[in-house]
Amino acid sequence: MFEDFSRGYYLGRMYVEPHEADSPVMQDEEFEKVRNDIYGDEKAYDAKKPLVVKIGKQHLVVDGDEGVPTGTLGVPRHVAEGLRIRNPPSVEDVLIAKKGHATRILSLIGFGDGREPS
């Protein structure tokens, strides 16, 4: 689903659509699989840490949600408007930050202490 893109990111394509959630979300099982594939063993990476994705120039902190279709990134309506995402959903390039890069981004936005997982 995602392939190596650069030192800091993997590249994939997903439907991106406005969603009623308070924060960006992916289908729960898909979220866990992608997080495990990208960040490695869940026990080695804080299970509460979300995925960090980038669409255009904006980083989004993504969590899992059972109510989102597979292959879809649901973003709050106000975020979708800023990204010029409309309904029906469109397929967009989505970058997922690699573990070290995600840790740095999360620390910059004040999520946790930003320590690299051991």
DRENTORKOL-3810 file (N, C-alpha, C; in nm, 4 decimals):
REM DRENTORKOL-3810
@n.u->0.0821; n.v->-0.1189; n.w->0.0000; ca.u->0.0000; ca.v->0.0000; ca.w->0.0000; c.u->0.0872; c.v->0.1263; c.w->0.0000
@n.u->0.1977; n.v->0.1245; n.w->0.0758; ca.u->0.2894; ca.v->0.2373; ca.w->0.0798; c.u->0.4275; c.v->0.1894; c.w->0.0390
@n.u->0.4984; n.v->0.2728; n.w->-0.0351; ca.u->0.6327; ca.v->0.2364; ca.w->-0.0790; c.u->0.7320; c.v->0.3421; c.w->-0.0342
@n.u->0.8569; n.v->0.3012; n.w->-0.0242; ca.u->0.9624; ca.v->0.3910; ca.w->0.0179; c.u->0.9691; c.v->0.5101; c.w->-0.0778
@n.u->0.9727; n.v->0.6312; n.w->-0.0231; ca.u->0.9712; ca.v->0.7520; ca.w->-0.1054; c.u->1.0961; c.v->0.8374; c.w->-0.0846
@n.u->1.1324; n.v->0.8574; n.w->0.0414; ca.u->1.2486; ca.v->0.9409; ca.w->0.0736; c.u->1.3023; c.v->0.8982; c.w->0.2097
@n.u->1.4033; n.v->0.9697; n.w->0.2595; ca.u->1.4564; ca.v->0.9369; ca.w->0.3919; c.u->1.3516; c.v->0.9518; c.w->0.5013
@n.u->1.2563; n.v->1.0406; n.w->0.4823; ca.u->1.1587; ca.v->1.0687; ca.w->0.5877; c.u->1.0189; c.v->1.0142; c.w->0.5666
@n.u->0.9883; n.v->0.9663; n.w->0.4430; ca.u->0.8488; ca.v->0.9311; ca.w->0.4140; c.u->0.8337; c.v->0.8057; c.w->0.3288
@n.u->0.7154; n.v->0.7454; n.w->0.3451; ca.u->0.6647; ca.v->0.6456; ca.w->0.2521; c.u->0.5539; c.v->0.7131; c.w->0.1724
@n.u->0.5308; n.v->0.6672; n.w->0.0489; ca.u->0.4281; ca.v->0.7253; ca.w->-0.0370; c.u->0.3196; c.v->0.6231; c.w->-0.0644
@n.u->0.1964; n.v->0.6683; n.w->-0.0562; ca.u->0.0831; ca.v->0.5844; ca.w->-0.0906; c.u->-0.0271; c.v->0.6705; c.w->-0.1501
@n.u->-0.1327; n.v->0.6044; n.w->-0.1935; ca.u->-0.2486; ca.v->0.6763; ca.w->-0.2460; c.u->-0.3712; c.v->0.6259; c.w->-0.1710
@n.u->-0.4504; n.v->0.7200; n.w->-0.1258; ca.u->-0.5713; ca.v->0.6868; ca.w->-0.0514; c.u->-0.6829; c.v->0.7815; c.w->-0.0939
@n.u->-0.8054; n.v->0.7351; n.w->-0.0738; ca.u->-0.9171; ca.v->0.8280; ca.w->-0.0850; c.u->-0.9076; c.v->0.9212; c.w->0.0345
@n.u->-0.9252; n.v->1.0483; n.w->0.0117; ca.u->-0.9274; ca.v->1.1464; ca.w->0.1202; c.u->-1.0621; c.v->1.2154; c.w->0.1124
@n.u->-1.1359; n.v->1.2107; n.w->0.2253; ca.u->-1.2708; ca.v->1.2669; ca.w->0.2240; c.u->-1.3005; c.v->1.3399; c.w->0.3543
@n.u->-1.3911; n.v->1.4364; n.w->0.3477; ca.u->-1.4360; ca.v->1.5022; ca.w->0.4700; c.u->-1.5029; c.v->1.3988; c.w->0.5611
@n.u->-1.4829; n.v->1.4149; n.w->0.6912; ca.u->-1.5352; ca.v->1.3188; ca.w->0.7879; c.u->-1.5792; c.v->1.3944; c.w->0.9129
@n.u->-1.6702; n.v->1.3360; n.w->0.9872; ca.u->-1.7241; ca.v->1.4024; ca.w->1.1063; c.u->-1.6345; c.v->1.3899; c.w->1.2292
@n.u->-1.5251; n.v->1.3178; n.w->1.2195; ca.u->-1.4355; ca.v->1.3001; ca.w->1.3343; c.u->-1.3698; c.v->1.4327; c.w->1.3727
@n.u->-1.3207; n.v->1.4389; n.w->1.4976; ca.u->-1.2516; ca.v->1.5589; ca.w->1.5457; c.u->-1.1087; c.v->1.5684; c.w->1.4943
@n.u->-1.0537; n.v->1.4551; n.w->1.4518; ca.u->-0.9173; ca.v->1.4516; ca.w->1.4002; c.u->-0.9132; c.v->1.3554; c.w->1.2817
@n.u->-0.8063; n.v->1.3594; n.w->1.2010; ca.u->-0.7964; ca.v->1.2687; ca.w->1.0865; c.u->-0.7955; c.v->1.1224; c.w->1.1321
@n.u->-0.8639; n.v->1.0353; n.w->1.0559; ca.u->-0.8769; ca.v->0.8947; ca.w->1.0926; c.u->-0.8702; c.v->0.8040; c.w->0.9702
@n.u->-0.8256; n.v->0.6806; n.w->0.9951; ca.u->-0.8272; ca.v->0.5714; ca.w->0.8979; c.u->-0.9062; c.v->0.4567; c.w->0.9595
@n.u->-0.9483; n.v->0.3624; n.w->0.8762; ca.u->-1.0166; ca.v->0.2446; ca.w->0.9253; c.u->-0.9267; c.v->0.1771; c.w->1.0287
@n.u->-0.9822; n.v->0.1377; n.w->1.1416; ca.u->-0.9072; ca.v->0.0934; ca.w->1.2586; c.u->-0.8087; c.v->-0.0207; c.w->1.2295
@n.u->-0.8544; n.v->-0.1291; n.w->1.1666; ca.u->-0.7656; ca.v->-0.2425; ca.w->1.1389; c.u->-0.6561; c.v->-0.2027; c.w->1.0402
@n.u->-0.6913; n.v->-0.1237; n.w->0.9411; ca.u->-0.5928; ca.v->-0.0770; ca.w->0.8434; c.u->-0.4896; c.v->0.0141; c.w->0.9113
@n.u->-0.5361; n.v->0.1003; n.w->0.9995; ca.u->-0.4482; ca.v->0.1881; ca.w->1.0760; c.u->-0.3453; c.v->0.1060; c.w->1.1531
@n.u->-0.3911; n.v->0.0033; n.w->1.2261; ca.u->-0.3007; ca.v->-0.0810; ca.w->1.3047; c.u->-0.2010; c.v->-0.1530; c.w->1.2151
@n.u->-0.2473; n.v->-0.2042; n.w->1.1004; ca.u->-0.1580; ca.v->-0.2751; ca.w->1.0087; c.u->-0.0526; c.v->-0.1807; c.w->0.9513
@n.u->-0.0950; n.v->-0.0643; n.w->0.9040; ca.u->-0.0009; ca.v->0.0317; ca.w->0.8465; c.u->0.0980; c.v->0.0773; c.w->0.9530
@n.u->0.0497; n.v->0.1090; n.w->1.0712; ca.u->0.1389; ca.v->0.1535; ca.w->1.1784; c.u->0.2406; c.v->0.0446; c.w->1.2122
@n.u->0.1959; n.v->-0.0810; n.w->1.2188; ca.u->0.2867; ca.v->-0.1905; ca.w->1.2489; c.u->0.3867; c.v->-0.2111; c.w->1.1343
@n.u->0.3397; n.v->-0.2050; n.w->1.0094; ca.u->0.4289; ca.v->-0.2218; ca.w->0.8937; c.u->0.5349; c.v->-0.1130; c.w->0.8883
@n.u->0.4952; n.v->0.0103; n.w->0.9162; ca.u->0.5870; ca.v->0.1239; ca.w->0.9030; c.u->0.6723; c.v->0.1432; c.w->1.0275
@n.u->0.6144; n.v->0.1333; n.w->1.1451; ca.u->0.6870; ca.v->0.1616; ca.w->1.2678; c.u->0.7418; c.v->0.0362; c.w->1.3352
@n.u->0.7143; n.v->-0.0791; n.w->1.2785; ca.u->0.7680; ca.v->-0.2022; ca.w->1.3350; c.u->0.6820; c.v->-0.2563; c.w->1.4462
@n.u->0.7412; n.v->-0.3411; n.w->1.5258; ca.u->0.6719; ca.v->-0.4079; ca.w->1.6358; c.u->0.5990; c.v->-0.3057; c.w->1.7227
@n.u->0.4697; n.v->-0.3260; n.w->1.7406; ca.u->0.3889; ca.v->-0.2324; ca.w->1.8200; c.u->0.4442; c.v->-0.2130; c.w->1.9608
@n.u->0.5060; n.v->-0.3162; n.w->2.0172; ca.u->0.5583; ca.v->-0.3051; ca.w->2.1535; c.u->0.6797; c.v->-0.2139; c.w->2.1581
@n.u->0.7512; n.v->-0.2025; n.w->2.0457; ca.u->0.8703; ca.v->-0.1173; ca.w->2.0421; c.u->0.8330; c.v->0.0285; c.w->2.0192
@n.u->0.7144; n.v->0.0522; n.w->1.9671; ca.u->0.6697; ca.v->0.1886; ca.w->1.9401; c.u->0.5454; c.v->0.2126; c.w->2.0231
@n.u->0.5433; n.v->0.3190; n.w->2.0977; ca.u->0.4311; ca.v->0.3491; ca.w->2.1872; c.u->0.2986; c.v->0.3276; c.w->2.1139
@n.u->0.2194; n.v->0.2332; n.w->2.1610; ca.u->0.0936; ca.v->0.1974; ca.w->2.0956; c.u->-0.0051; c.v->0.3133; c.w->2.0915
@n.u->0.0190; n.v->0.4178; n.w->2.1702; ca.u->-0.0713; ca.v->0.5322; ca.w->2.1688; c.u->-0.0300; c.v->0.6361; c.w->2.0653
@n.u->0.0872; n.v->0.6216; n.w->2.0064; ca.u->0.1312; ca.v->0.7196; ca.w->1.9079; c.u->0.0615; c.v->0.6957; c.w->1.7746
@n.u->0.0139; n.v->0.8001; n.w->1.7139; ca.u->-0.0585; ca.v->0.7894; ca.w->1.5875; c.u->0.0370; c.v->0.7870; c.w->1.4683
@n.u->-0.0202; n.v->0.7698; n.w->1.3515; ca.u->0.0546; ca.v->0.7881; ca.w->1.2276; c.u->0.0644; c.v->0.9376; c.w->1.2011
@n.u->0.1706; n.v->0.9786; n.w->1.1365; ca.u->0.1849; ca.v->1.1165; ca.w->1.0930; c.u->0.1864; c.v->1.1136; c.w->0.9407
@n.u->0.0877; n.v->1.1777; n.w->0.8796; ca.u->0.0799; ca.v->1.1810; ca.w->0.7339; c.u->0.0949; c.v->1.3241; c.w->0.6856
@n.u->0.1314; n.v->1.3350; n.w->0.5595; ca.u->0.1451; ca.v->1.4663; ca.w->0.4984; c.u->0.0682; c.v->1.4650; c.w->0.3673
@n.u->-0.0208; n.v->1.5621; n.w->0.3537; ca.u->-0.0949; ca.v->1.5820; ca.w->0.2301; c.u->-0.0648; c.v->1.7240; c.w->0.1858
@n.u->-0.0124; n.v->1.7391; n.w->0.0664; ca.u->0.0311; ca.v->1.8720; ca.w->0.0234; c.u->0.1413; c.v->1.9191; c.w->0.1157
@n.u->0.1220; n.v->2.0331; n.w->0.1782; ca.u->0.2215; ca.v->2.0876; ca.w->0.2705; c.u->0.1817; c.v->2.0714; c.w->0.4167
@n.u->0.0704; n.v->2.0029; n.w->0.4422; ca.u->0.0177; ca.v->1.9947; ca.w->0.5783; c.u->0.0379; c.v->1.8562; c.w->0.6391
@n.u->0.0946; n.v->1.8531; n.w->0.7613; ca.u->0.1067; ca.v->1.7295; ca.w->0.8375; c.u->-0.0209; c.v->1.7083; c.w->0.9176
@n.u->-0.0657; n.v->1.5833; n.w->0.9225; ca.u->-0.1845; ca.v->1.5466; ca.w->0.9977; c.u->-0.1509; c.v->1.4304; c.w->1.0898
@n.u->-0.2022; n.v->1.4345; n.w->1.2102; ca.u->-0.1842; ca.v->1.3272; ca.w->1.3071; c.u->-0.3082; c.v->1.2390; c.w->1.2967
@n.u->-0.2889; n.v->1.1121; n.w->1.2585; ca.u->-0.3993; ca.v->1.0218; ca.w->1.2247; c.u->-0.4130; c.v->0.9118; c.w->1.3280
@n.u->-0.5373; n.v->0.8777; n.w->1.3587; ca.u->-0.5681; ca.v->0.7687; ca.w->1.4497; c.u->-0.6619; c.v->0.6720; c.w->1.3788
@n.u->-0.6973; n.v->0.5628; n.w->1.4455; ca.u->-0.7879; ca.v->0.4644; ca.w->1.3888; c.u->-0.9318; c.v->0.4903; c.w->1.4285
@n.u->-1.0249; n.v->0.4472; n.w->1.3416; ca.u->-1.1684; ca.v->0.4627; ca.w->1.3661; c.u->-1.2397; c.v->0.3541; c.w->1.2861
@n.u->-1.3269; n.v->0.2801; n.w->1.3539; ca.u->-1.3990; ca.v->0.1711; ca.w->1.2869; c.u->-1.4925; c.v->0.2191; c.w->1.1766
@n.u->-1.5367; n.v->0.3443; n.w->1.1827; ca.u->-1.6376; ca.v->0.3927; ca.w->1.0895; c.u->-1.5851; c.v->0.4463; c.w->0.9580
@n.u->-1.4579; n.v->0.4271; n.w->0.9288; ca.u->-1.3989; ca.v->0.4791; ca.w->0.8054; c.u->-1.3779; c.v->0.3629; c.w->0.7085
@n.u->-1.4167; n.v->0.3781; n.w->0.5817; ca.u->-1.3945; ca.v->0.2701; ca.w->0.4853; c.u->-1.2454; c.v->0.2415; c.w->0.4645
@n.u->-1.2128; n.v->0.1175; n.w->0.4322; ca.u->-1.0752; ca.v->0.0784; ca.w->0.4027; c.u->-1.0225; c.v->0.1604; c.w->0.2859
@n.u->-0.8964; n.v->0.1995; n.w->0.2936; ca.u->-0.8335; ca.v->0.2755; ca.w->0.1856; c.u->-0.8688; c.v->0.4226; c.w->0.1863
@n.u->-0.9277; n.v->0.4686; n.w->0.2966; ca.u->-0.9750; ca.v->0.6066; ca.w->0.3052; c.u->-0.9146; c.v->0.6769; c.w->0.4259
@n.u->-0.8785; n.v->0.8019; n.w->0.4060; ca.u->-0.8365; ca.v->0.8895; ca.w->0.5143; c.u->-0.9486; c.v->0.9911; c.w->0.5324
@n.u->-1.0125; n.v->0.9866; n.w->0.6476; ca.u->-1.1183; ca.v->1.0821; ca.w->0.6785; c.u->-1.0589; c.v->1.2005; c.w->0.7534
@n.u->-1.0839; n.v->1.3197; n.w->0.7044; ca.u->-1.0312; ca.v->1.4396; ca.w->0.7697; c.u->-1.1473; c.v->1.5287; c.w->0.8124
@n.u->-1.1342; n.v->1.5956; n.w->0.9277; ca.u->-1.2414; ca.v->1.6865; ca.w->0.9706; c.u->-1.2734; c.v->1.7864; c.w->0.8604
@n.u->-1.3976; n.v->1.8284; n.w->0.8558; ca.u->-1.4419; ca.v->1.9172; ca.w->0.7471; c.u->-1.3579; c.v->2.0439; c.w->0.7355
@n.u->-1.3214; n.v->2.1062; n.w->0.8487; ca.u->-1.2426; ca.v->2.2293; ca.w->0.8411; c.u->-1.1023; c.v->2.2024; c.w->0.7849
@n.u->-1.0487; n.v->2.0838; n.w->0.8096; ca.u->-0.9183; ca.v->2.0468; ca.w->0.7524; c.u->-0.9348; c.v->2.0178; c.w->0.6041
@n.u->-1.0421; n.v->1.9473; n.w->0.5688; ca.u->-1.0684; ca.v->1.9146; ca.w->0.4278; c.u->-1.0817; c.v->2.0415; c.w->0.3439
@n.u->-1.1478; n.v->2.1421; n.w->0.3993; ca.u->-1.1622; ca.v->2.2682; ca.w->0.3267; c.u->-1.0264; c.v->2.3319; c.w->0.3002
@n.u->-0.9379; n.v->2.3295; n.w->0.4009; ca.u->-0.8040; ca.v->2.3847; ca.w->0.3853; c.u->-0.7200; c.v->2.3091; c.w->0.2839
@n.u->-0.7476; n.v->2.1789; n.w->0.2697; ca.u->-0.6760; ca.v->2.0962; ca.w->0.1726; c.u->-0.7463; c.v->2.0928; c.w->0.0372
@n.u->-0.8608; n.v->2.1607; n.w->0.0297; ca.u->-0.9443; ca.v->2.1634; ca.w->-0.0905; c.u->-0.9950; c.v->2.0248; c.w->-0.1288
@n.u->-1.0289; n.v->1.9464; n.w->-0.0250; ca.u->-1.0851; ca.v->1.8134; ca.w->-0.0434; c.u->-1.2362; c.v->1.8262; c.w->-0.0400
@n.u->-1.3016; n.v->1.7665; n.w->-0.1344; ca.u->-1.4474; ca.v->1.7730; ca.w->-0.1421; c.u->-1.5044; c.v->1.6316; c.w->-0.1407
@n.u->-1.6334; n.v->1.6218; n.w->-0.1227; ca.u->-1.7032; ca.v->1.4958; ca.w->-0.1353; c.u->-1.7711; c.v->1.4965; c.w->-0.2705
@n.u->-1.7659; n.v->1.3957; n.w->-0.3549; ca.u->-1.7137; ca.v->1.2628; ca.w->-0.3266; c.u->-1.5621; c.v->1.2627; c.w->-0.3123
@n.u->-1.5106; n.v->1.1603; n.w->-0.2430; ca.u->-1.3668; ca.v->1.1562; ca.w->-0.2157; c.u->-1.2841; c.v->1.1436; c.w->-0.3432
@n.u->-1.1629; n.v->1.1933; n.w->-0.3347; ca.u->-1.0704; ca.v->1.1806; ca.w->-0.4455; c.u->-0.9468; c.v->1.1051; c.w->-0.3981
@n.u->-0.8807; n.v->1.0384; n.w->-0.4905; ca.u->-0.7584; ca.v->0.9670; ca.w->-0.4571; c.u->-0.6453; c.v->1.0691; c.w->-0.4552
@n.u->-0.5715; n.v->1.0700; n.w->-0.3440; ca.u->-0.4639; ca.v->1.1672; ca.w->-0.3254; c.u->-0.3347; c.v->1.0951; c.w->-0.2892
@n.u->-0.2212; n.v->1.1593; n.w->-0.3237; ca.u->-0.0927; ca.v->1.1118; ca.w->-0.2739; c.u->-0.0865; c.v->1.1433; c.w->-0.1252
@n.u->-0.0498; n.v->1.0435; n.w->-0.0458; ca.u->-0.0388; ca.v->1.0592; ca.w->0.0989; c.u->0.1001; c.v->1.0129; c.w->0.1387
@n.u->0.1721; n.v->1.0979; n.w->0.2089; ca.u->0.3027; ca.v->1.0614; ca.w->0.2616; c.u->0.2862; c.v->1.0234; c.w->0.4076
@n.u->0.3455; n.v->0.9114; n.w->0.4483; ca.u->0.3453; ca.v->0.8718; ca.w->0.5891; c.u->0.4877; c.v->0.8842; c.w->0.6401
@n.u->0.5027; n.v->0.9599; n.w->0.7469; ca.u->0.6357; ca.v->0.9831; ca.w->0.8030; c.u->0.6924; c.v->0.8537; c.w->0.8606
@n.u->0.8199; n.v->0.8295; n.w->0.8335; ca.u->0.8904; ca.v->0.7161; ca.w->0.8918; c.u->0.9086; c.v->0.7419; c.w->1.0412
@n.u->0.9428; n.v->0.6367; n.w->1.1158; ca.u->0.9442; ca.v->0.6416; ca.w->1.2617; c.u->1.0221; c.v->0.7602; c.w->1.3195
@n.u->1.1462; n.v->0.7779; n.w->1.2813; ca.u->1.2263; ca.v->0.8876; ca.w->1.3370; c.u->1.1707; c.v->1.0237; c.w->1.3011
@n.u->1.1261; n.v->1.0390; n.w->1.1769; ca.u->1.0699; ca.v->1.1658; ca.w->1.1318; c.u->0.9374; c.v->1.1940; c.w->1.2037
@n.u->0.8556; n.v->1.0894; n.w->1.2198; ca.u->0.7277; ca.v->1.1049; ca.w->1.2903; c.u->0.7511; c.v->1.1477; c.w->1.4347
@n.u->0.8504; n.v->1.0887; n.w->1.4986; ca.u->0.8810; ca.v->1.1243; ca.w->1.6374; c.u->0.9186; c.v->1.2719; c.w->1.6478
@n.u->0.9997; n.v->1.3205; n.w->1.5546; ca.u->1.0385; ca.v->1.4630; ca.w->1.5549; c.u->0.9176; c.v->1.5535; c.w->1.5332
@n.u->0.8340; n.v->1.5181; n.w->1.4372; ca.u->0.7157; ca.v->1.5998; ca.w->1.4082; c.u->0.6231; c.v->1.6033; c.w->1.5294
@n.u->0.5989; n.v->1.4871; n.w->1.5906; ca.u->0.5114; ca.v->1.4814; ca.w->1.7076; c.u->0.5662; c.v->1.5649; c.w->1.8217
@n.u->0.6986; n.v->1.5644; n.w->1.8397; ca.u->0.7564; ca.v->1.6449; ca.w->1.9477; c.u->0.7425; c.v->1.7941; c.w->1.9179
@n.u->0.7513; n.v->1.8321; n.w->1.7910; ca.u->0.7371; ca.v->1.9733; ca.w->1.7539; c.u->0.5961; c.v->2.0260; c.w->1.7769
@n.u->0.4981; n.v->1.9372; n.w->1.7632; ca.u->0.3594; ca.v->1.9815; ca.w->1.7829; c.u->0.3112; c.v->1.9531; c.w->1.9245
@n.u->0.4028; n.v->1.9050; n.w->2.0098; ca.u->0.3685; ca.v->1.8860; ca.w->2.1498; c.u->0.2997; c.v->1.7566; c.w->2.1818
@n.u->0.3134; n.v->1.6553; n.w->2.0980; ca.u->0.2529; ca.v->1.5245; ca.w->2.1248; c.u->0.3551; c.v->1.4382; c.w->2.1955
@n.u->0.3354; n.v->1.4082; n.w->2.3229; ca.u->0.4294; ca.v->1.3264; ca.w->2.3992; c.u->0.5621; c.v->1.3974; c.w->2.4163
@n.u->0.6628; n.v->1.3218; n.w->2.4507; ca.u->0.7941; ca.v->1.3840; ca.w->2.4754; c.u->0.8866; c.v->1.3752; c.w->2.3555
@n.u->0.8411; n.v->1.3097; n.w->2.2455; ca.u->0.9200; ca.v->1.3050; ca.w->2.1246; c.u->1.0386; c.v->1.2110; c.w->2.1283
@n.u->1.0526; n.v->1.1322; n.w->2.2369; ca.u->1.1661; ca.v->1.0403; ca.w->2.2440; c.u->1.1531; c.v->0.9310; c.w->2.1410
@n.u->1.2644; n.v->0.8947; n.w->2.0800; ca.u->1.2687; ca.v->0.7830; ca.w->1.9867; c.u->1.2393; c.v->0.6548; c.w->2.0635
@n.u->1.1517; n.v->0.5705; n.w->2.0130; ca.u->1.1235; ca.v->0.4450; ca.w->2.0820; c.u->1.2479; c.v->0.3569; c.w->2.0867
@n.u->1.2600; n.v->0.2773; n.w->2.1918; ca.u->1.3775; ca.v->0.1907; ca.w->2.2034; c.u->1.3517; c.v->0.0575; c.w->2.1370
END
